[in-house]
């Protein structure tokens, strides 16, 4: 767990931590194709730049043909820098050209942790980054 960061007024504040929830809805029948392409071509490149994947889920109820991904960032500035670097990689651009036709919609929501969850989220984000296969 990180110690709170001193604020300019001498008080202590928690480090800025955010979670981006990305939701992708696919045309019917295209979800499995996307998952296959993402696993082989997208995920390896994406994890070079966005190393704090907090979860990657497929919906079972509600709106179907949907992926929900949760990405952790230390700040909005870190998010911007990492995503800019990702989009500068030709491998990522080639991957997007293959998967965007499979998508019906994309959404992005920035979340900040509730005060009682901030330390837990920070701990999750600083654990060993090794991703299980």
C-alpha positions as CSV (number, residue, x, y, z in Angstrom):
1,X,0.0,0.0,0.0
2,X,1.2,3.5,-0.8
3,X,1.4,6.2,1.7
4,X,-0.9,9.2,1.0
5,X,0.7,11.9,-1.0
6,X,1.2,15.3,0.7
7,X,-1.1,18.0,-0.7
8,X,0.0,21.6,-1.1
9,X,-1.9,22.6,2.1
10,X,0.1,20.1,4.3
11,X,-2.8,17.5,4.5
12,X,-2.5,14.1,3.0
13,X,-4.3,12.9,0.0
14,X,-4.4,9.5,-1.8
15,X,-2.6,9.0,-5.1
16,X,-4.8,9.6,-8.1
17,X,-5.9,6.2,-9.5
18,X,-8.5,5.7,-12.1
19,X,-10.1,2.8,-13.9
20,X,-11.3,2.9,-17.5
21,X,-14.2,0.7,-18.3
22,X,-14.3,-0.1,-22.0
23,X,-17.4,-1.7,-23.4
24,X,-17.5,-3.2,-26.9
25,X,-20.7,-4.6,-28.4
26,X,-20.2,-6.8,-31.5
27,X,-22.5,-7.6,-34.4
28,X,-24.3,-11.0,-33.7
29,X,-22.0,-13.9,-34.5
30,X,-18.8,-11.8,-34.4
31,X,-17.8,-12.0,-30.8
32,X,-15.8,-15.3,-31.0
33,X,-14.0,-14.1,-34.1
34,X,-13.0,-10.9,-32.2
35,X,-11.8,-12.9,-29.2
36,X,-9.6,-15.1,-31.4
37,X,-8.0,-12.1,-33.2
38,X,-7.6,-10.2,-29.9
39,X,-5.9,-13.1,-28.2
40,X,-3.4,-13.7,-31.0
41,X,-2.8,-10.2,-32.4
42,X,-4.3,-7.4,-30.1
43,X,-3.6,-8.5,-26.6
44,X,0.2,-9.0,-26.9
45,X,0.7,-5.5,-28.3
46,X,-1.8,-3.8,-26.0
47,X,-0.2,-5.3,-22.9
48,X,3.1,-3.8,-23.9
49,X,1.6,-0.3,-23.4
50,X,-1.3,-0.9,-21.0
51,X,0.1,-3.2,-18.4
52,X,-2.6,-2.9,-15.8
53,X,-5.5,-5.0,-17.1
54,X,-7.9,-5.4,-14.1
55,X,-10.4,-7.6,-15.9
56,X,-11.7,-8.7,-19.3
57,X,-15.2,-10.1,-19.4
58,X,-17.8,-11.5,-21.8
59,X,-21.5,-10.7,-20.9
60,X,-23.7,-13.7,-20.1
61,X,-26.9,-11.7,-19.4
62,X,-28.3,-8.4,-20.4
63,X,-26.9,-7.0,-23.6
64,X,-25.2,-9.9,-25.3
65,X,-22.2,-10.0,-27.8
66,X,-20.4,-7.6,-25.4
67,X,-16.9,-7.4,-23.9
68,X,-16.2,-5.3,-20.8
69,X,-12.5,-4.5,-20.1
70,X,-11.2,-2.7,-17.0
71,X,-7.9,-0.9,-17.2
72,X,-6.1,0.7,-14.3
73,X,-4.1,3.9,-14.6
74,X,-2.2,6.1,-12.0
75,X,-3.8,9.2,-13.6
76,X,-5.5,10.6,-16.6
77,X,-2.2,11.9,-17.8
78,X,-0.7,8.3,-17.7
79,X,-3.7,7.0,-19.5
80,X,-3.3,9.6,-22.3
81,X,0.5,8.9,-22.6
82,X,0.1,5.2,-22.8
83,X,-2.8,5.2,-25.3
84,X,-0.9,7.7,-27.5
85,X,2.1,5.3,-27.5
86,X,-0.2,2.4,-28.3
87,X,-1.8,4.2,-31.2
88,X,1.6,5.0,-32.6
89,X,2.4,1.3,-33.0
90,X,1.7,0.1,-36.5
91,X,0.9,-3.4,-35.2
92,X,-2.0,-1.9,-33.2
93,X,-3.3,0.0,-36.1
94,X,-3.2,-3.1,-38.3
95,X,-5.1,-5.0,-35.6
96,X,-7.8,-2.3,-35.3
97,X,-8.3,-2.5,-39.1
98,X,-9.2,-6.2,-38.6
99,X,-11.5,-5.9,-35.6
100,X,-13.4,-2.6,-36.0
101,X,-15.7,-4.0,-38.7
102,X,-16.8,-6.6,-36.1
103,X,-18.0,-4.0,-33.6
104,X,-21.3,-2.3,-33.4
105,X,-20.5,0.1,-30.6
106,X,-17.7,1.2,-28.3
107,X,-18.0,3.0,-24.9
108,X,-15.4,4.3,-22.5
109,X,-16.2,5.3,-18.9
110,X,-13.6,6.7,-16.5
111,X,-14.2,5.5,-12.9
112,X,-12.5,6.6,-9.7
113,X,-12.5,4.4,-6.7
114,X,-14.6,5.1,-3.6
115,X,-12.5,6.3,-0.8
116,X,-12.6,3.0,1.1
117,X,-11.5,1.1,-2.1
118,X,-8.6,3.3,-3.2
119,X,-5.9,1.4,-1.2
120,X,-7.2,-1.9,-2.5
121,X,-7.2,-0.7,-6.1
122,X,-3.7,0.7,-5.7
123,X,-2.5,-2.6,-4.3
124,X,-4.1,-4.5,-7.2
125,X,-2.4,-2.2,-9.7
126,X,1.0,-2.6,-8.1
127,X,1.0,-6.4,-7.7
128,X,3.3,-8.4,-9.9
129,X,2.3,-7.6,-13.5
130,X,2.9,-11.1,-14.8
131,X,-0.3,-12.1,-16.7
132,X,-1.4,-15.7,-16.4
133,X,-1.7,-17.5,-19.7
